[in-house]
Amino acid sequence: MTARKWLNCRLRDIQAKLVEQGHGVSLPVISRLLKAHDYGLRSNRKDAQGVDHPDRERQFTYIPEQRALHEQAGQPTVSIDTKKKELVGNFKNAGQIWCQQPERVNDHDFPQDAEGRAVPYGIYDLQHNQASIYVGQSADTPTFAVDNLAAWCRTELFQRFPQATHLFIEADGGGSNASRSWVFKHQVQEKIADDLGLIVTVCHYQPGAS
């Protein structure tokens, strides 16, 4: 924003600025002039993109190819991600419920007033269109992510795919299952590939591809 544009001001503020410069203009005239020149109150728009990596499109093509190969072979394919962390306690949540009186909650969401913090981790079975949510109280670490995956494999995976020998995992590039996390890779190898006898393929999406 420059000194010539008062896009975040009320019309009366613009009128006052003009009066300071010796221009007496009414509010309707100011409104018409702004609209005539396509001025309006606008917020920032997040659409300025950086330079794409030359292999970005190649990765977007590779992931569905790998998914299709595993599905055609009858092998499980899942998408994983940590969901929004929530404070546990008497805090306000969005939504409504039928009742005669609203439930009274804290007027502020201070972390020190919480009984704990819930960390939901989602595992989505692409073939069966079913999701499982594991909720922990620890930090969102690679070990936490792989422990949830291993628990899902021991229950959901072998129930739906009793003859499974492979597991295909889609994940974003950051967080507990980051593409650069050595701990995540080591834990997947140790707790899923070695312990459960599965050949695991992990494909990470690029940054900005939530």
ABEGO torsion letter per residue (X at the ends): XBAABBAABBAAAAAAAAAAAGBBBBAAAAAAAAAAAGBBBBBBBBABBBBBBAAAAAAAAAAAAAAAAAAAAGBBBBBBBBBBBBBBEBBBBBEBBBBABBBBBBABBBAAABAEBBBBBBBBBAAAGBBBBBBBABBBBAAAAAAAAAAAAAAAAAAABAABABBBBBBBABEAABAABAAAAAAAAAAAAAAAGBBBBBBBBBBGBX
